[in-house]
Amino acid sequence: MLSPDYLSTSLQIALLLSEQICKAEELSKFGLVDKLHSLPPGNSDWVDYVRVILVTNDDASAIDDCAAHGSDAQTNAVCQENDPYSLEIQPFCSNLISDDSTSATACDLNDEMQSFLDVFGFDTVGGTLHDGISPAAHASQDLCYFDVISSEIIPVENDITILGLSDSNRSKERLQRVHNLGLVFYEMFSGGKRLPCSKAGSPLQIGTALHIDDGNDEDREKEIFSGMNTNNPVFGREQEYASLECAYNRCAASGSSEIALVSGESGIGKSSLASRLGRSITANGGLFLSGKFQKHKSKPFSALATAFDEYCQMLVRERDSDWASAVISQLQMALCYDTYHLIEVIPTLSRILVCTNTATPNENSVNAQNRLNYLMCEFVETIYSCTAFVLTLFLDDVQWADDASISVLSQVLKRSRSFVGGFFFLGCYRDDEMQNDHPFWHMTDIVRSFGVTTEIVKLNCMDKEMVNQMLSELLCLSPRLVRSLSELVFQKTKGNPLFFSQLLLSLDRDGLLHLSLSRRRWVWDEERILARRLPDDVAIFFTHSIQKLPEDAQSALFILSCFGSSIECRIVEELEKNLGLHLIGPLKIAEEECLVNKTDKMFHFCHDRVQESAYSMIKMDERHFHHAKYGHALVGSALKDRNDSMLFAAVSQMILGGHSAVSNDEQRLTIAQYSVAAGKRSIDMSDFSSAFSFLTNGISFLPHNHWNDNYELSLELFELAARCSLATGNMDVINHAKCFEDKLNTSFTVMTAFAYSSKVAKSIEMGLMIVLKLGVDIPNLSHEETIKRIRSTQKMLTMSDTDLLNYTLMSDSRKLMAMKFLTKLQNATQQVRPALQPIMAIKMVELTIASGLSPSSPTGFACFGGLVANLNDIREGYRLVKLAKALVNKLESNEVAGEVIWLSTEIISFVEPLQTSNELRVQGATMAMAAGDIHCACFNRMSSTMSLLWTGSNLSHAKETCSATVRFMEEQDRDDMKAYAEKFFANRLITWFLMSNQVFQSYISGLVSFRLYRETRDPLWAEKGANAKAKLQVWATQGSLWNFEHRYLLLQAEEFYCHNSLNNAAVTYDKAVSSARAHKFINDEALAHELAGKFYFETGNMQISLEHFTLAHEKYQQWGAYAKADMLFARIQEKFSSALHINGQLTNLSFNG
């Protein structure tokens, strides 16, 4: 800690540097004169190439001793090892402050310091710098240094010390200006170069903190060093920044989700403004994840993957902390069903989660995309649930967003309304490159209906006054003095901030704008500036900057520009090795010129315009050869090392090379083969849009006669492309395939596409034709014939469950394809041809028995179990559906797990307590979503909602669940689901499958029928009631007394009442009430009490009737049916009070409930 005898080390450093500059000859005593390049005279304004590192002595007593003995030594300098152009200065500057500097209220300055401060605008009174703090108070504060790169104050101990801070804002402001003064003087004899680290390990970065959009957020944001300084990173953007802050605060306060977009032309400052908000969010404990879209995407979901993978890397680093451990635990629970596909996109997840499952062969693209959307949503919601702040996702360059990423983002935004808190999406885009038909705008229209608002903050170029004001601030001169310069600058830059900063840097470097010690201010040469031919466009400006580099540095930049705005260091190293060129070293020169920036893993262009300028310098007719050359240089290593990023980059380069870079068929076939490899890896990552692009480009490289000469490759390319697109019009494979088997995969894709496009009848027609060719006959059977066929197939199941679970696996490829088509037909026929559906299940079971188990077998057994149960063999049906569930686990048939659970639970609910089925349906919905099967997920959730109603769950909870189900279906863009479900359930009721909703329809229809019979005496109603009661009796005896006994007894009591068997009716009503209470069905207990009350009321037993009505009212309230309870209470009061006033005659009154 420094002695309290000093005002601030920054003042001492500033004056020391000025003296050293004006007396450069004194450096000779350190032996540095010979090593300095073109050392100017001592009275000149500039000394170039000297880097200064300032350190304090670890021993504070040495400083105190020096001050106490009045040492006149100003410096004690030594050369830094291995750097002839550096100088360590240990400032012992007691002579700069007058002897009475220990004053308790102010610090007196000598004349030299007073004059020095006057020049730079410090308010001084009588040689005293008033900062509202005493030297002793300075000593009481923790000493800090300023890291200009991060614009933060970082506490240190025994390290570089620039100034001491107080709690006074005014004092901090003054001391910051002192710090800026030191920055200016450093720049004068460092040439704006970055300093190496001092022995203490911390660099003193000196230069301006002007935030200009450089398109790069690595290591926060790269600062542009110009020898000028402003501490306002949103200079001239205060209103726009305030709009972003308001949007974020609104999101945080309301707990809703919001989209904020920053638009403007390239170089306008979009990324800088967004990054500044991100630093503010992070500083306040918020979670800010960021990524950037690339114009030429080389990796699936690159922007989202970057944002989420960096978060996972942080979890790995902090995994021993409580918060990281909690997040990891939650992720493990939320993503337990399927981690493989998410790890493919977010690799670092493999260090957190155990990889489950593998790629699903020949999976359709719709389900795969749905699955990834779901997994991404689960990931985001999980990490959000573990933070107390709004989750912010920032994605830059949204104009280059791909469809797959937009789809994921849409699902996250729609689902975010269920987050406990808000989700804030922040994006930047170039408005001149994002048209009205861009998919992103369609996404914002969709999420608007989910309550997600969008605010666009438009950034414009600075006007003349703003340019003048900024120059005034930067140069510490009045606006009047910089007017002429600002007009020149505005004329060239048109107020574009990026161009503005680059132009000032250029003027600074070329000596046209510099800091003069003799005049003690910034000066410029207008005539020379006017005479100089300055470019009128920032791209040309960057081109000139690149042209000034050595040739090898230029070549390195040209190579990088072919890969977009950033490239992995590993790829650069591979290019350097395989091309035999020097890249890493020359790129360091470009980095020193602030054209590129290197992090641990990536090279980034400092701005997209730099990349565009470098790429434009490659001759247009040579670009395709460069792309092809770099692609071929990488692809071998990519395949050998299984490096996905390198593979995607290599194939992308080959595709960009185009046909003009290919000279023969062999090269064309090579690119087509590599396209297959890249397409398959994209499919594994569930990015089917990228896969389709790779594959279609690969197809374009096939030689003219490829179907004859390169059949296998052609078949694979076309099959995969059809699968990715689900295109119904591309029939090339079907037309050119040599045999029927080679057409099957594409035919299945086309059939699936018909079903997704609502051409279900056409899908069924195509499927029936194909399974017939595969040797599976689908006969048209009558109702009676179908029943016989079910019984016949049932007799074939002679193996035990254990034997079936350990049965041989199906190996015949034709049989396996037949099972796939039958599964698809089973789903399609339920909509338009329900009479055929039982045959599909029968054939699947028969094929399994004859040829072995396939991944589709669990679906066949689940459907067949429903058929058997519907023929009043509930226990056998129950056995079969339990077997189907076991087969899912045995065969790891996760793709059909959701459907199997849903079908099985329908039968299980007839045997096991109905209350337990709800958990199964929730599990089924989760597993269906994990497989991307949205329809089955919706069915599971709808069944779960109905189950809550029939099991007597609290109606408030049931209402919330129902609303959540509706929201879920809306989020999945399944507005047709209601009509689809009504059609589906209607078909199932009149055909073959036993469904739980049949119970409730029979139950309610029976009660209504007996009531109508008592009113009309029409025997038809009595017959309908008796039929319903008979069904309940079968389900109660063969299935579960728990679920059906009280319902059967209530129907029986109503039937006794209809036939005037009053004693039996009274006893049975009481049994129904007791059974409902014992089996935890409070809804049916309330209904039984109400019907018993009406029975006793109408038969004249007023006291017992009132008891039952009172209990019914109580149970309805407990159930949550408050409107029903209030209505019942009002009617009870009315009927009972009226009866009591008519001479006690109650028997003539009826209860019209």
N, C-alpha and C positions, 0 to 999 in steps of 0.2 A: 504494500500500500504506500502511495506517495505521501511525502510530508505535507502538512497543512500550510507550509510556507509558500505554496505555489497556487496561483489562481487557477490555471488549467494548463495541462501540458499541450493542448492544441495551440494556444497562443504562443507558447515557447517554440513549438515545432515550426509554426508558420514563419516566425521571424528568423529562426535559424536557417530555414531553407532559403529565404530571400537573401540573407547575408552570404550564404554559400554560393548562390547563383551569381551575385554581383562580385564575388571575390573568388572566381573559379580557380585562379592561379594557386590559391592556398591548398588545392588538392594535391599539388605536386609533392608535398611532404609525405603523402601516403603512397607515392609510387604509382599513381593512376594516370598521370598525364600521357604517358606513351600509349596507354591502352584506350584512351578516349579517341573517338573518331571525329576529326575536324573540330577540336575544341575551340570555341570562339573566345574573343577577348572577355576579360572579366566584366566589362561594363555592357555587354550585349544582353539582349532580352532572352536568349534561349541557350540552353546547354542540352544537347541531345544525348540519348542513349544511356543516361545514368539512372539506374533504378535504386530507389532509396527504401530501405526497410527500417522502420523505427521500432525500437524496443526499449523497455525500461529495465533498469538493473533489478535483478531479483532481490538484492539487498537494499531495502529502503534506507538503511542507515548510511550507506555510501553517499546517497544524495544529500542527506542531512549533513553529513560531515563536510561534503563539498560546499554546501551553502554556508555552513558555520565558519569555514576557513576562508570564505570569500574567494574561492577558486575562480580564476578567470578563464579556465579551460572551457571552451564552448563545445568541443566534440571530442569524442574518443572513438575513432573510426577504424574499422578493419574491413578487409575485403571478404565478401562471402565466398566460401569455397566453391570452386568450379564456375564462378561467374565474375569475369573481370569488370562487368558493367553494373556492379551493385555496391552499395555502400551502407554499412550499418552505422547508425548514429545513435549514441546514447546521450540524450539531452540533459546537461546539467546547467540550467539557465538562470541561475540566481541573479545574474547581472541585468536581466531583462525587467526585473520588478524592483521597485524602490525599496529602501530599507524598512519602511514602515508598512510593509505588505501584510503584516499580521493583524491589521485593523479588524475590529470585530464586525464592522458593517460594510466595508467596501475594500477593494484592492486598488491601491494607487499604482499608476503606471509611469514609467519614465517618459521623457519627451519623444524618444524614438518610437516607442510602442504607441504613444498617443497619436502621433502623426500617421502611423501605419493604419490604425483603426479608423481614423477620420476618413481616409480614402475609401474604405469599404463600408461606410455608413453606419458605424456603431455609435450609439448615443453615449457621449461621455461628458461628464461635468467636472471641471477642475481636475482633469487628469485621473478621474476615477471611473472605472467601468462598473456601472450599477447593474448588477444582475439579481439583486435581492437576496444574496446569500453570502455568508462570511466564509473565509478560507477554512475556518474550523468546520463549518457545515459541509464544505466540499469534502473534507477528509472523512466526514462521518458517513458519506454515501459510498455504496459499492462502486468501484471504478469499472468503467465499461469501455468497450471500443465499438465503433460502428462498422458493420460489414455492409458495404454499399451494395454488394450483390443482392442481398436479401432485404435491404432496407430495414433491418431490425437491430435493436440494441442487444448485444450479447454479453452477459456478465462473464468476466474472466478474473483469474487470479494470477498475479505475477506474469502478465502477458502484455502484449502491445496495449498501451493506454493512450487514448486520444483525449478524452475529457472526462471530467467528473460531473455527475448529474444530481440535481436536487429535485424536490417534489414540486417546485415552482414551474408552471408551464412557461412563464415568461423567461425564466432562467434557462430552461431547456431550449427554448427557441433561440436565445442569444448564443448559447454554447453550440447549437447546431450550426449557426452562421459562422462561428469561429472554426468549426470543423470544415465547413465548406471552403473557408479561406485556405486551410491547409491542403485541401484537395486541389484547389487551383494551382498552388505553388508546386505541388508535386508534378502535376501535369506539365508544367513548363519545362522541366528537364528530364521527363521520362518519355515524352513523345506519346503518351497515352497507352503505353504497353502495360500489360498485367505484371504484377509483382510476383516473384516466386515466394514460397513460404519462408518466413523467418525461422530462426532457430527455435523460437517458441512454438512454431508449428502453425501460426495463423497469418495469412497474407493480409497486407494492408492494401485493399483495392481502392484506388483513388480515381475518381472521375465523376461524370454526371450520373444521376439516378433518373434521367429522363426515360419514362416508359414509352417506347414506341413499339407498335405491333410488329413483332418479328416472327410470329407464327410458331413459336417454340416455347414450350412450358417446361422443358427439362431444367432441373436445378432452379426451380421457380421460373424466372424470366431473365433472359440474358440482357444485361444493361449495355447501353451504348455509351462508350467513353469518349467524350469530346473535349474535355477540359472545362466544361461548363456544368452547372449543377442546378437542379431543381428538386425539391423534396416532395413535390406534389405529383404523384404518379397518375393522376387523372386530370392533369392540367387542361383546362378548356372543355372537359367532359363532365363537369360536376353535375349538371342536370341529368345527363344520361346515366351516370353512375348512380345517382339518387333514385332513378326509376328502377334500376336493377335491384338496389337495396330494398326499395319499397315492395317490389314483387316478392323477394325472398322473405321479408318480414311478414308480409301478408300470408304467405304460405305457412310460415312458422306459427303465426297467431291463430289462424283458422283451422289448421290441421288438414287443409285441402291440398290438392296437387295443382301445380301451375307450370306453364311453359314460358320461358323468357328467351327471346331470340335477339341477337345483336346483328344487325345487317349493315352493309356498306361495301364499298369497293375494296379491292386489295390494298393493303397497307394503310388502311384508315384508322387502325387501332382497335379492332374488334377483339382479338385474342387478348390483348393487353388489358382491356377493360374487364373482360370476363375473368382473367387470371387474378386481377386485383381484387375482385369480389371473392374469388376462391381463397385468397390469402386471408381476407377478413373473416370468412366463415371458419377456416381452419384455426385461426388465432383465437376464436371464441369457442373452440371445442367441437365445431360441427364436422360433418363427414363430407368431404369434397372429392369425388372421383372424376378423373378426366381422361379423355382419349381424343384421337384425331383421325378423321377419315382421310384416306389417300385417294388422289385422282385415279391412279392405277392401282387398284386394290390387289395386293399380292397374298393376302391371308384372310380366310373367312372371319367375319365379325371382328376385323382388326381393331376398330375403335372401341367397341364394347369389351373385347377381350383384353385390351391394354388396360382399360380402367379397372376391370374386375381382377385381373391378374396382379396388378400392383397392390391392390387391397389385400389379396391373398398372400403376397410376399410380406406385407406388413404383419399379417397374422402369424406367419412362420417365424419372423424375427422376434415377435413379442409373445410367442405361444406360451411362455411360462407366466405371463401376467394374468391377472384375474379376468380382465375384460376379454383378452384374446382367447383364453381358455373357454369362456362362456360362449363366445361366438362360434368357435370350432365345435363345441358340443351341440349347439343348436343346428349348425349346418349338417352334422352327422345324423341328427334325427330327421331333419326336413328332407334330406336328399338320400335317404337310405335305400329307396327303391331302384334308383338308376343314377349312377355317378359317371359311368363310362362316357356318355355323350357330352356331359358338361365338362369333364376333364379334357376332352378333345379340344374344347374351345378355350378353357381356362387351365392351362397346364399345371400351374402351381397348386391347384386343388388336389393334385395327386399326393402332395406332401401333407395334406390335411385329412383327406378322406380315403377310405379304402375303396379301390375301384371295383364296382360291381357290374356284372353283365358284360357283354361284348357287343360288337356291331351286329345289327339284325340284317341278315342277308335278304336282298330283294325287297326291302321295306319301301312302301310307297312314300313319295316325297311329302304328301299332305300330312300324314300322321307324324312323320319325322320332324317337320317344321313345327307342328303343334306341340310335340313333345319338348323340343328345345325351348319354345316360348314358355311353356309351363315350368321347366327346370330353371330357366333364367329368372322367372318371376319368383319362384321359391327361394332362389339364391338372394335376390334383392330384398325380398320381404324379411328373410331371416337376418341379414346383416342390419337391416333397418330396425328390426325389433330389439336389437341389442344396443342401440344408441338412443340417447335422450334428445337428439336434435334432428332437424329436417335432413333428409338424405338428398344431397345435391349431386347430380350427374351432369358433367360438362362435356359436350362433344363439339369439337371444332370442325369447321369446313363441312357443314351439314349438306351443302349442295352436292357433295360427292357421296352421300350416304347410299348404301345399297338396299335393295328391297328386303333382304333377309334381316338386316339390322333394324330397319324401320318396323318390320313386323314384330320383332322382339320388343322394341321400344313401345309400340302401340299397346301390346299386352301388359307391359309393366305399368304404363300410365293408366290404363283402364282398371287394372287390379289395384292400383295404389290407393284408390278411395277406401279400400278396406284396411289400409295401414293405420296404425294408431299414431297419427301425425301426418305430416305432409311429405310430398315428394316433389322436388324442385328440379326441373330439367332446364339446363342452360345450354344454348347452342349459338354458334356463330355461322354466318353464311354470307357469301358474296351475292348480293341481290341481282347483279347482272348475269349470273350464271345459274339462277334458280327460277325457272319459269313457273307459271301458274299451274301447270299440269304435273309438277314434280310430285312423286308419291308422298313426300313428307307433308305436303299441304293436305292431301287426302287424309293422312293420318290425323292431323290436327282437327279436321272436320269431324272425324269419327269420335275422338276422345272428348270433343266439346260436349257431346251429348251425355258424357259421364261426369260432367262438372269440372273438366280440366280446362282452365282458361289459358289463353295465349296472349302474351304482350310482346310487341316488337319494338325494339329500341333502334332507331335509325341513326347511324353516324354519318356525318357529312364532313367534307374537307373544311379546314379552318378558313375563315374569311380574312381579309387584310388586317382588320383590327386585332383578330386573335393572333395572327402571325406576329404582328408588331408587339403585342403584349407578351407573347412567349419569348421573343428575342429580348425584350426589356428585362424580363425576369432572369433569363439565362445569363445575360451579359452584365447584370447589375447596373444597368444604365436606364435613364429616363426614357419613356416612349418617344419623346421628341428626338433624342439623340440617335435612336436606332431606326427612325422612320425611313430614311433613305435605303438602308440595308434591307429592311423588311419588305420594301416594295420590290427590290431586286429579287429577293428570295421568293416572294409570292408570285412574281411574274413567271418564274421557272417552275415552281412546285405546285402552283394552283392550290396551295394549302393542304396537300397530301402529307400527313405526318411522317410517313416513312421517307418520302422524298425529301421533306424538310430536314430530317435528322441526317440523312446521308449527304445532303448538300453541305450542311454545316461542317460535318466531318471532313468533307473534301476540302472546303475552304480552309479549315484548320490545318489539315495535313500539308496543304500547299503554301501555307504562310500568308494567305490572303485574309485570314482572320486570326488574330493572335493577341495574346496578353502582353502588354508593354509595361515593363517595370518603370521605365523613365516617365511614362505618362500615367502610370498607375491605373490602367483601365484597359478594356478590350478595344482594339482598333482594327480597321479593315481598309483595304485599298479599293475604292469603288471603281476607279479607272481600270485597274487590272482585272477586277471581277467582270466589268462590262466587256473588256477586250477578250476575255476568255470565252471560248465557245462551250457553254454548258449545255448538256443534253436537256431536252424538254420532257423526257419521260424517265421514270425511275428504272424501268427495265433497261433502257440504254445506259443509264447511269451505272447500274450493276454490271452491264457488259463492259464498260470502260474499266471498272474496278477489277474485273476478272482478267482483262487484257494486260493489266499491269503486273500480274503475277508471273512467276517463272513458268516456263512451258510445261514442266512436269506437274505443277500445281493446277494449271489450267486443264490438263488432260485428266487429272484425277477428278476435278469437278465435273467435267463432261461425262465421265463414267457414272459418277453418282447421280447426275441429273437424269440419266436414263431410267433410274429406279424410283423416281418420285422425290418427295420432299424429305424422306428419311430412309435409311438402310441400316441393317444390322452390321455391327462391326465384324461379326463372324463371316458374313458374306463378302465384305471388303477384303478381309484377310485371304479368303479363298480366291477371290479375283486376282489379288496381288500374286499369289502363288501360281495359279494356273495360267495367267496371262504373261507372267514374267515381267511385270511392271512394278515400279515403286509407287505405292498409293498412300500408305500410312504417313510417311514422312512429309511428302508434299501437301497432304491435307492439313498437317500441323501449320504450315505457312498460311493456308486459307483460313484456318481457325484464328490465327493471330490477326488476320485482317477482318475478323468478325463476319466472314462469309459462311462458315459452317461452325457447328458446335458439336463436340463429342462428349458423350456420357459413357457410362460403363459398358453399355451394350449397343448403343446406336450412334450413328452420325446423322445430324440434322442440318439441313440448310437453315440459316438464320431467318429466312423468310421464304415463302413460296415463290416470290418474285425473283429471288436469287436463283432458285432452281430453274425457273422458266427462262431466265436470261442465259444461264449456262447451257440449257438444252437448245435454245434458239441459235447458239453459236455453232452447233454441229450442223454441217451442211445437210439440207433436207434430203438430198438424194443419197446420203451416206448413213442416215439414221437407222434404216432397217438393217444394214449390215452390222452396225454396232450392237443393236439389240440382239440379233441372232448370235453374234460372237459371244456376248456376255452370258446368254442363256446356255449355250453349249459348254462354256467354261465352268458353269456351276452344276449342271444337272448330274454329272457323274458322282461328285462328292455328295450331292443331296440324297441320291438314292443309296449310296454306300453307307452314309451316316444316318439315314432315315431322318433327315432334317426337313421337316415340313415347310418351314418358312423359306428355306433355300429352294426347295422343290417348286413351290408356288412362284417364287421370284424367277427361277430359271425358265419355267414353262411360259410364264407371262412374257418374258423377254423374247422367247422364240416366236410367240404369237404376234407380238408387236413387230418383230422382224418381217413377218408377212411372207407372201409367196415370192416376192422379188428377191428375198435373201436365200431362196432355195434353188438349187441348180439341177437336181435329179430326183427320181422317185424314191431312192433310198433315203435321202434326207427328209422327204415328205413323210415317209412311213415312220421314221425315227421320231419326228415331232408328234405324229398321231399317237404313237405308243406312249410318249411322255405325257401327252394330254390325257390319256386314259388313267395313268398313275395319279396325276393331279386331280382329275375328276373323282376318282375313288376316294382319295383322302378328303376331298371336300364333302363328299357324301357321308363319310364317317363323322365329319364335324357338323352334319345336318345343314350345311349351306348348299342347298340344291341349286340356287341361282348361280353361284360361282361354278359349281360342278357342271351345270348345263352350258355355261359359257366355255369352260375348258373343253368339254366334249364336242360341242358344235364346231368350235374352232379346229379341234382335231379332225373332225369329219371333213372340214374344208381342205385339209392337207392330203386327204387320201387321193391316190392316183386315179386316173380316169376309169380304169377297168378293175377297180378294187374289189368288187363283189366276187369276181372270178379269181383274181390273183392273190387277194389278201382277205379271204372270207372270214376267218376267225376274228381278226382285228376289226373288220367292218361290222360284224355281228355284235361284238362287245360294245363298240362305240355307239351304235344305233340303239341297242337295248338300254344302255345306261342313260343315254340322252332322253329317250322316251320316258323312262322311269322318272327322271328328274323333272320333266316338264308336264307329265301326265297329258301329253298332247294327243288328241284324238285324230288329228289329220295326218300325222306322219306315219305312213304305212310302208316305209322303205323296207324294214326288216321283214314284214309279212309278205311283201311282194318279191323280195330277193332271197329269202331264206331257202336253203337247199332241201330242208326236210321239215316236217311238221314240228318236231321237238324244238328246233331252233326258233320257231315262231312263238313258243309258249310264253316266255317271259314278257315279250312285247304285247302279246294278246291279252295277258293278264293286266298289264298296265292300261291298255285301251279299254278293257272292260271296266276297270276301276274308274277310269276317267269318265265313262258314260254315267256311272252311278253318281259321281260327284257333280256332274253337270245336269242332274235331274232327268237324265234319259235312262230311267231304271228299267223300263220294259226292253229297251235295246240292249242294256247290259245283261239282262236275264237271257234274252235270245242268243246273244253271243256266247255266254257261259254255258248254256245247255248244249249248243253245237260243239263246243270244245270238249266238254266232259264226255259227250257221246263218242268223239273221235279217240278219246283216251280210254275207251272201253267201259264207261260207266253209263248205263241206261237209266234214264229218269222216266218211269212210266206214269201215265195219267190214271190214277186209281180213284175209285169211288170211296165214299166215307167208310163203308163196311170193309172194303178191300184194304184200305189204309190201316184200319184197326187190326185186321188179320196179319198184315205185314209187320206191324209193331210187335204183336205177340210172337210172331215167328222169329224176329230178330232178337227178342228178349230171351228166347229159349237158347239162342246161340251163345249167350253169355254164361257159360258154364264154369269159367275160371274164377278163382277167388280174387278178392281185391289185391292181395299181395302178389299173386301171379300176374295180374294185369299190370300192376305198377312195375314189375320186373320183366315185362314182356319184351320181346325183341323189337328193335327199332326198324322202322320202314326204310328200305334202301333203294327200292325201285323209283327212279326219277319220274317216271310217268305217273305212278301212284301218288307220289308226293305232290306233283302238280295238280292231280285230280282233287286231292284233299284241299289244296289252296282255293281252287275254283269252287268247290262245294261250299266251303266256308263263306266265300263272297256271295254265292247264290243263296245260301241260307239267310243272309242279312237282307238281300234284295227282295226275295220272294215274300218276306213278311209284309212288305208294303203294298204290292200290287197283285201277287198270286199266292195268297196264304195257303191254298189247298196243296201247293207243291212243297211247302216248307217241311212237313214231316219226312218226305222222301229224302231230302238232303241230309237230315240227321241220321236217318236209317242207313243211307249209303256210307256215311262217314264212319259209323260204328262197324258196319260190315267190312269195309276196307281195312279198318284197324285190326279187326280180328283175323282177317285173311293175310294181311301183309305186314303188320307191325305198327308200332306207335309212331306218329308224326307230330310235329308242333301244333297241328290243327286238331289232333284227337281230343284234347280237353273240351273244345267247343262242341264237338260231336256228342260226347258223353253227357255234357250239361244239357244240350237240347233234347237228347233222347230221354234223359231222366225226367224232363218236363212232360214229354209225351206219355211215359209210363205212369207218372203220378196222376195225369189227367184222366187216365182210365181206371181210377180208383185204387191204384196200387201205390199208395203214397209212400209206404215204407221202402219199397224197391226203388222208386224214383229218388227218394232221399239218399239211398245208398249210392246210386249212380252219380248224383251231383256231388256228393262228398268225394267220390272217386275222381271226378273231373277236377275238383280243386286240388287234390293230391297230385294229379298228373301235371298240373301247371307247375308245381314246385319241382316235381321229378324231372320234367323235360325243360324247365326254365323257359316256359312259353309265356314270357312277360308281355308279348305283343297282344295276346288274347286274354290276359289275366283279368282285365276289367270286365269284359263281356262274360267270362266264365263265372266270376263272382256274382255278377248281377243275376244271371240265369239261375245259378245255384241257390242264391239267397231266396229267390221266389219260392223254391220248394222247401228249403230249410225252415222258412217261416211257418210252414204247416206242421212242423214237428218240434222244433225248439221254441222256447218262449219268445214271443214276438218282440219283446223289448230288447233282446240281444241282437236282433237282425240289423238294427240301425247301424251298429258299429261295423258290421260286414259291408254294408252299402257305402259307408264313408270310405272304408278301405278300398272298395271297388272303384269308387270315383277317383281316388288318388292314383291307383295303379293304372286306370284307363288314361288319365291325363299324362302319366309318366310314359305311356306308350303312344301318346298323341291321338288316342281314340276319343274324340270329343263327344260323339254321339253316345257311346256307352257311359262316359262320365256324366253326361246329362241325365241319362236314364237312371243311373245309380243315385244321383242327387234327387231327382224327382221321386223315386221310390222311397228314399230316405225321408223326404218331406211328408209324403203320405203316411209313412209308417209312424211318424211322430203324432199325426192326427188320430190314427186308429189305436195307438197304444196309450193314449191319455196323457201324453206329455203336456206340460204347461203350455197353454195356447200362446202366451207371449213369446216363449222360446220357439214354438212352432212357427209363429209369424215371422220372427227374425230369420229362422232357417229358410222359410219359403222366400222371403225377400232376397236373401243371399243367393238362393238358387236361381231366381229370376235374374239377378245381377250377373251371376256367373254365365248364364246362357247369353245374356246381352254382350258380355265381354268377349265371348267366343264367336260373336257375329252369327248367332244361331237364332235369328228372329223367327224362322220357320219351324222351330222346335215344337211349339205348341200344337200346330196342325199335324206335324209329323207324329208326335206322341199320341194324339187322339186317334189318328188313323192306325197307328201301330197297335195300341191297346184294343181298339175296336176289332181288328182282325184277330188278335190273340184270344179275345173273349169268345168269338164265334167259331174258333177253330180248335187247335190241338194242344196248346200249352197251358198247364195249370199255372195261374197267376194269383198272387195274393190279393189283387184288387177284385177278383171274382168273389172272394169271401165277403168283402164289404158290400159289394153290389147285391149279392144274394141276401145278406143280413138285412140291409135297409129295404130292399124290395119286398122281403117277407113281412117285415113290420107294417109297411105301407099296404100290402095286399090284405092282411088281416083287418086293418082299420077300415079299408074300403068295403070289405065284406060286411062288417058290422053296420055300416051306413047304408049299403045298397042291397045286401042279401043276395048279391050275384054270385053263384057258385064258382064262376071262373076265378074270382079273386081268392076264394078259399083254396082252390086247387093250386094257384100260383104260390100262395103262402105255404102250403104243405110241401110243395116241391123245394122251396127254399129251405124249409126246416129239415128236409131229408138230406140235403147237401151238407148242412151244418152238422147233422148227426154223423154222417160218414167221416167228415173231417175231424170231428171230435173223437171218434172211436179209432180211426186208423192213424190219425195225426196226433194232435196235442189237445188233451183236455184243458190244459192251461189257457190256450188261445181261443178255444171254441165252445167249451162247456157252457159258460154263462150266456153266450149268444144263442146257443141251441135252446137252453132252458127258457130264455125270454120269449123266443118264438113259440115254444110249446105252451107257455102260459097264455100268450095271446090267442093261440088256437083253442085252448080250453075255454077261454072267455067267449070266443066266437060261438062255440057250441054249447054255451050255457052251463059248462061244468065248473061251477063257481068255486067249489071247495078245492078241486084240483088246481084251478087257476091260482087261488090264494096261496096254496102251498108252493107252487112252482115259481110264482113271483118272488117269494121269499128266498127260494133256492138260487134264483138268478142273481138277486142282490148279493147274497153271501158268496157265490162263486166269483162274481166280478170283483168284490172286495178282496177275496183271498188271492186272486191272480193279478192284482195291482192295476186294474183297468178302471180308473176313477171316472172316466167319461161314460162307460157302460153302466157303472154303478149308479151314476146320476140319472141316466135314462131309465134304468130299471125301477128306481124309486119313483120317477115321474109317472111311468106307465102303471105301476102298482097304485099310486095315489089316485089316478084317474079311474082305475078299476074299482077301488073302494069307494070313491066319491059317487060313481054312477050306480053302485050297488047299495048305497045308503049307509056305509060305515064311515061316518064323518070323522071320528076321532083318529082312526088308523089312517084314513086318507090324508088328514092334516099332518100326521107324523111323517108320512112318506114324502109329501110335498115339501115339508120343511127340510128333510134330509136331502132331497133332490136339489133344493135351492142352495144348501150348504155345499154339496159336492160340485155343482156347477161353478160356484165361486172359487172353490179350491182348484178346479181345472183351469180357471181363467176365462170361462165363458160368462163374463159379467153382464153382457146384454141379454143373454138368455136367462140368467138368474134374475135380473130386474124385471123382465117380462113375466116370468113365472110368478114372482112375488106380487106384481100388480094384479094378475089374474086371480091369484089365490085370494087376495083381499076382496076383490070384486065379487067373486062367486060365493065365498064363505059369508061375507057380510050381508049379501042379499038374502041368502038362505036363512040366516038367523032371525030375520025380521018377519018371516011369514009363518007365524004360529008354530015354529019348530018343525015345519014340514020340509024336509030336505030331499026327499026321494024323487020329487018331480023335476029337479034341476039337473042339467047336464053340463059337463065341463068341455067347452069347445077350445081346447088348447091348440 
